[in-house]
């Protein structure tokens, strides 16, 4: 049974990984999905899913503006952008362009996917993590800070180490800045889907980890989310939260 959504979803970073899994999940539910991909990215699977594929570069504000125009005012927006391009951090600059455009045109929900270790989690990063990912995480933190200034209602999701394993159904969101751990991309995509539909997540910053793969010096209480949406065959997609 499809659940046609009246709110389309515009995804930045949908060519692979979590963004692609989210697009696949939303299309199974009948949601209209738009995705901006750089011209050199392979959009074959997205096209096959019925996603509206738009060519553009998040480092170019005009390209971002055209993507928003295609999806229409009042859409949901998800950004999983990251990486470096010609020495520039897409984690920061690309996400700033997306946030600015969202604030300008008016959107329904905004979810920015960054990383554990950003913002108030920085003091709890290990020396090894700082050496390996410090510059990227710092760029994501700058994007988070900008987003909070221009769109305070946005939700920031900070996943732990990303795994390509099958979903476990044990994805948790929590607000403790000292939590560390891992999560599958499939479970993260499910959590993002649920965040989009849960008004209680507006303005929140939430770490995303697998309940069986987390570490924390404190007892971890999961953030309570609305129940998972039904899949087309009627089976509920469950999660622990």
Secondary structure by P-SEA (a helix, b strand, c coil): ccccccbbbbbccccccaaaaaaaaaaaaccbbbbbbcccccaaaaaaaccbbbbbbcccaaaaaaaaaaaccbbbbbbcbbbbccccccccaaaaaaaaaaaaacccbbbbbbbcccccccccccaaaaaacaaaaaaaaaaaaaaaaccccbbbbbbccccccccccbbbbbccccccccccaaaaaaaaaaaaaccccccbbbbbbbccccccccccccccccccccccccccccccc
